[in-house]
Amino acid sequence: MGRRAWLAAAGAVIALSGGAAGGVALHSRGHGTAEPVAVVSVPRPTAVQVDVTAQSAAVDAILKRRAAAVLSKNEAQFLADVDPRNKKLLATQKVLFANLVQFGFVKLSYLQDRPQFEQKLIDRYGPTTYLVSVVMSYQIGGIDDQPVKAPLGYMFVQRGGRYLLINDTYLDKSLPFGAHKEAWDVGPVLVRRSARALVVVERGKAQLAESILTDAESAVRAVNKLWSANWRGGGLVIALDDRKVRVADYTKPKDAEDFLATATYVYRTLPGEVQSEGTFGGAYVVVNPRYRDELDARVLAHEFTHVATAQYGVDAPVWLVEGTAEYIEQLPMQGERDLDLDRFRTMVRSKYFSKLKALPTDDEFYTTVKSSYPIGWYVVDYIAEKYGTTKLAKVYKELARQGFSQNQRDLIFTAQLGRTEAQIFRDLKSR
């Protein structure tokens, strides 16, 4: 197999409201749970006579202009409401605009979430200071099958009779982990894309982008052919030098050592859901820069399997989630040499499975990644061989939707395969 950095597909859900009463929260899967950061809205002091309705309307107009500027690739319009005296902010906003226009948004809007108040900001910038959390709602053509939401925070102040953006980082500390660290936020980038694959690298690394794009295209085709023919989204691969992008943090020793890539999560409001509801699911792949040279179509097929199955839900056993992605990764794939799967089965059984007394639990799985991933593959490979891939896909979907307890999981396994999870394990042990 060679050296493999096993991925822990740690997910994050960003829960965003669509109106003034909502907030933001983060939940991570795989390495524990990040506690929500509560941001409390406090009414503005009545002693300051500011027309809050007019403030909100002025900021709404600015946000609409900025979104329209990206879609129309109008840099002057995007920068028109940025404080011209703040040279640092102006420079970062120019980079931001140059990045955004490369992504191919088919939908983009910035929506106020809720205004906030801090007296020290009023004291410093004056009574017209307007601090507000913002929802960036967008859809990248060929990549996002539904609009995606991400949280931001902006600060405005009135000068010369008009409001100007004076800060876009002050609220970052109150946002969920990974917020305001999208690929377009971390510095000048280069984007290369095809119909259903998009690659982000540092500006000037065109050759790297083209190489990854070729692998990404192959991986998308493999996932459609081998697992989910109905998947109509695409694969976005972020392969930057930065070690902190979205919720991926490769500065942590264990993550930097073990993880080659991470299928990070996005937050979507799907058809039929109200604005304040939503679903989180695997999406953009962030590559560990330490192992970027090891990236290939098989690794991306693993990650894109998580992307394609995100629509089903998050309640399937982790061994099944990762085992299925491993299963797709190991199958014959265009542009990749075939693997000796019989030899791999023998190795996994003797080295890992023979020592087990039960399948790894959800809590255990990511603490023993070097053994858990091969074990997950071994069990999924067995299910596919004994029951067929159609049954495998069906039980996966049912468990992802409703496998929220062991009792529920066993009901689903029994209904689909005639065996509980423990019985499947014993069947494999007795082979």
N, C-alpha and C positions, 0 to 999 in steps of 0.2 A: 504493500500500500504506500510506502514512503511516509515522510513526515506529514502529519495531518493536524491542523489546528481545529479542534472540534468547536462548532458554533453552539453557544447557548442562545436560543432565540428569545432573549429577554425582551418583553414587550412593555410598552408604556401606553397608558390611555390618558389622553388629555380631554377632560370633560369640560366643555365650554358651554356657557349659556348663550342664548340669542338675544337676551334683553337685559334690562337694568338690574334685575333681581338675581342674576346668576353669578357664578364664580368660576374658579378654576381648580382642578384637582389632578393629581397624578397617582397612578398605580403602576408599579413595575412588576413584571413577572419573571421569575428565574433567579434573581439575586435579592429577594426580599421585596418589601413594599415601601416605597417612598411616601411619607406622610403628606397629606394635602397641606398646602400653605394657605391659611385663611387670610383673605384681604378684606377688611371691614370698611364699608363705605360709611363715612361720617358726613352728616349734613354740613353745608357751608355755613359759617357763622353769619347770623343775620346782620351783624354790624357792618359787614362789607356789602355794599350795594352793587351787585353784579347780576346781570340778566343771564341766569343759567340757561334758560331756553335758547337765547340768542347764541350763547357760547356753544351749546351742543349743535345747533344748526350750522354754525360756522365750521366746526370741526367735521361734521358730516360732509359738508361741501368739499373740504380739503381731502378727506379720505376718498371720496368719489373721484376727484380730479386725479389723485395719485394712481388709483386703480386703472382709470381710463388711459392715463399716460403710459402705463406699462403695456396695455393691450395695443395701443396705437404707436408704441415705440417713440414717444415724444419726451425726450430728456428734459427739455426746457420746462414743460408743464409739470413733470415729476418734481423738479427742484424749485419751482416757483414759490412754494409755501414753506421752504426751509429757511431758517434764519441765516441771512447772508453774512452776518457778523461772526457766525460760528464756523470758522474755516475747517476745523476738524470734522464736524458733523457734515458739512457740505461735501467734503472729500469722500467720506464713507457712504453718503447717499448716492454720489456719482457711481461708486463701485457697485453699490446695491442695484441701481438701475441697470447698469451694464450686465450684471449677472441675471437679473430677473427676465430681461427681454430674450435671453437665450433659451428659456425653458419651454416656450411654446404653450403658454396658458390659453385655454379656450374660455375659461371663466376666471374672474378675479374680482374680489371686492374686499374692502376693509370696513368692518362694522364695529361701532362702539359697543363695548360690553357693559362697563359701568364706570362713571367718574369716581375719583377718590380725592381725599383732602389731606394735606399735611401742612400744618401751620408754618413750618420752617421754610417751605417752598413759597408760600405767600409772602413771608417776611423777606425772602431773597429776591423773588422775581415780580412781586406785586400782586394785587388782588385779582387780576385777570388770569392768573396761572390756572391752567386746566390740565389735570393729570387723569389719564383714562386708560383702562385696559381695552385692548382691541382684538377682535377676531379676524384673522386673515383667512378668508374662504376662497379656495381656488380649485381648479381642475386642470391638470396637465394633459394635453391631447395625446392619446395613445397609451397613456400610463395609468391615470386615475379613472376607474370606471364610474366613480361617483365623486362629487365635490368633497374636498378635504378641508379641515379646519386646523389652524395653528394660532396660539396666543402671542400677543405682542403687548407692549406698553408704550404710550406716547405722552409727551409733555408739550403743551402749547402755551403761548402767552400773546396777548394783544399788543401790537406795536404799530403806531401810525394808523390806527383805525382798522387793522386787520390782524387775524391770528396767524402765528408762525410756529412751525415745529422747531423746538429748541433742544429736545432730548428724546432719544429712542431706546435708552438703556436703563433709565432710572428704576423702572419697575421689574427689570429682569430678575432681581433677587426674590420677587414675590410670585414669579411664574413657575410652572412645573419644571422639573429637571429636564434639560434638553431644549427648552423653549428658547427662541431667538438664536438658535444654533443650526438653522437649516443650511443646506449647501450654499445657498445664495447669501448667507449672512457672514461667512467666515473669511472672506477675502476674494480677490479676483479669481474667477474660475473660467474654464473652457467647457462647453457642453457640446457633445456629439450625439446624434440620435438617428434612429431608423423608425420605421412605422410603430414598433412596439417595444423599443428598447432605448434607453437614454443613459448616457454616461457622463459623469461630472469629474473633471480632473483639474489640477492647477493650470492656470493660464500658461500656454507655451508647451504643454505636453500632449500635442496632437497625436503623436504616434502611439503613446500609451492609451489614449482614448479610443483610437481605432481598433487596437488589439482587444481591449475589453469589450468594445461594442460587438465585435465578431463573436466572442464567446457568449455574450448576453443574448444575441439573436438565436444562437444555437440552443441555449438554455430555454428560452421562451418556447421554441418549437418542441423541445423535448417534453416540457411540462404539459403542453396541449396534447401531444400525442400519447404520452404514457400515463397521464393522470386525469387531467381536467380539460376535455375538449371544449367545454362551455366557457372557460376562462377567457375573457375578452380584454382584460387589462394588460399592462405591460410591466417590464422590469426597469427600475431606475437604480443605477449603481453609482454610489459616491465613493470615489477612490482618491481622496485628497491627502495631502501631507498632514493636515490637522488630525490630532488624536482625540479631539472632542467634537463630534458632529452629531446633531440630534441627540438621542439618548445613548449613543455609543460613546464610551469613555475608555479609550485604550491607554490612558495614563496609569490606570490601576494595574499593579504588577500581574495579578492573576489574569485579567482580561487581556493584557498585552501579550502574555505568554501563551494563552490557550486558544484565543478566538481569532480565526482568520477573517470572519465577516459576521455581521449581525443583520438580520432582517428586522429593522426597526419599525415601529408601529405608527400609524396615522389614525386620526379621528374623523369619522364620516357621519353625516346625517343621511340616512338612506331613504328612498321613496316610501311614503307612508308614515314616516316618523315626523313628529313636530320638531320645531327648530331647537328646542332645549334638549331633545333626545339625540342619541347617536350611538355609534358602534365603533370600536377600535379594532383594527386588523393589521396584519403584517403588510408591509409595503416596501419602503426604500431600503436598499441594501447598503450598509456602510462597511467599507473594507478596512481592515487593520493595516495601516501603512507599513508595519513591520513585515507583514507577509504578503504584500501586494504582488510580488513576483510569483507566488504560488497560486494565484487566482486562475481558475479555468472554467470551462463550460459546466463541468460537473458540480463544482462548488456553487455556481450561480443557479443551476437547476435545483439544488437543495433549497437555496434561499427563495427562489421563485415559487417553489411548491408551497412554502409558507404564505407567500403573497396570494396565490391562487386559492388556497383553502381558507383564508381569513374570513371570507364571506359566510362560512358555515357556522362559525362561533368559536368559543374558547374553552369549552368544557371537556374536550377529549383528554384522555390520559397523556401525559407528556411523552411517555415511551412510544405511544402511537403517533403523536404529532411529529416528533423527531425521527422516529423509525420510518415513517412514511417518506419524509424528506430524504433520508438516507437511502431508502429503497429506490426512489426515483434517480437519485444521484448515481447509483451503482449500475443501473441498467445500460444496455448498449445505446450509444448516443452518437449522432453524426459529428464528425470532426474529432472524436475521442476514441482511443483504442479500447477494445473490449477488455473487461476485467475477468480474472480467474475467480469466479464467485464460489465454485466448489471448494477451492482452497481457503477462501475467506470464511466460508461456513465452518469448516473444520477448525480453523484458528479461533474463531469467536466462541465456538462451543467448548473447546478445551481450555482456553485461556480465561474466559469470562463466565459463560453460561453455566458451566459445570459447577461453579462455586456458589451459585445463587440458591437462596431458599424461597425467594419470591421475586416478582418483577419489581424494579425500582419504583418507589412512590413518586408522586409529583414533587414532594419536598426534597427527596433524595437525589433526583435525577441530575440536576445541575451541579451537585457537589462531587459527583464522580463521573465527570464527562468522558474521560478516556475509556471507561468501561460501559457507561450507560448508552452512548450512541451506538456502538456495535451491537449491544444487546437489543436495543430498540429495532435496529435493522433486522436482526436475526428473527425476532418474533413476527415482524411484519412480512418478511420474506416467507416465513412458514404459513402465515394466514393466506397470503396471495397464492402460494402453491397448493394448499389444501382446499381452500374455498373459492379461489378465483379473485381476480382483481375487481370485478364488478361488486362482489360481496364486500371486499375490503373497502372500496369507496363508499358503499352504502353504510356500513357500520361506522366508518369514520365520520360521515356527515351526521348521523344520528347522535353519536357520542359528542361531537362538537357542539351540537345544538342543546343537548339535554343531559350530558354526562356529568352533572354537577355533584354527584355523590357516588360512593361505591355501590350502594344498592341500585341506584339508577343505571349505573354502568353495567352491572351484571344483568339487569333486566334487558338492556339493549343487546349485549353480547349474546344472551340466551335466545332472544327473539331472532337475531340475525344468523348466529352461528351454532346455536344449540349448546353452547358451552359458556360458563362463567369465565371471568378473567383468570381466576385461580385454576380452573380446569384446563384452560388453554396452556397455562404454564406447566401443569403436570403432564399434559399430553406431550409437550416439547421435551420435558425431562425424561420421559420414558422412551423416546425415539432411539 
